């Protein structure tokens, strides 16, 4: 949302804030996790799989989630070892520490600019 909308966001906030956008690991433009080769492959995994409302449906759904996890692991290998809540918090803590000690980066002080 932030990339490419700097002028609009700056206008909405009156230029009073530095707005930072970031893709969590494994999402968006940052080496995204892809568990399927294409949409058809994804559809075939979840085809005719209802939202579980019974114990029987729940067991079938659980089996599909195990299959999904195995598929993601096979397709994404080492990347998954670096995608967790802990990694996300570590990234934000590092960014926050830098921001507190270094102040606004030069690109943030220019309306409409993005680090991307």
Phi, psi and omega in degrees: 000324185286316182299127178084358180237021183303315181298315181294317180293321178298318179295319181293329183259002181068021179072013185275347187233149168269122181254124184244128174250152184202139175268122175300154179306134177085008182226159174058230185272001182258088178038067184294147175284131177229116184265354183226149178289329182197169181301327180296320179295319177297315180300324182292330178291316186263002181306131178058022179262107182284161170296127187294127176235352178231166177300320180297312178299322181298316179297318178296318180294317178300318178299321178293322179292326175295316177299319178298314179299318179295318179297315179298318179297318180293324183273339188241354173039239186299330182304320184296336179291348183243016180238103179203170176299320179299316179297320179296314179297319179299318179298312181293324177297317178297315179298316180297320178295317179297314182299319182293327183266329185261342183080189181296135174292158184300326181290335183284339183277356180253117180305139176082001181267153180222151177280347183283000000 
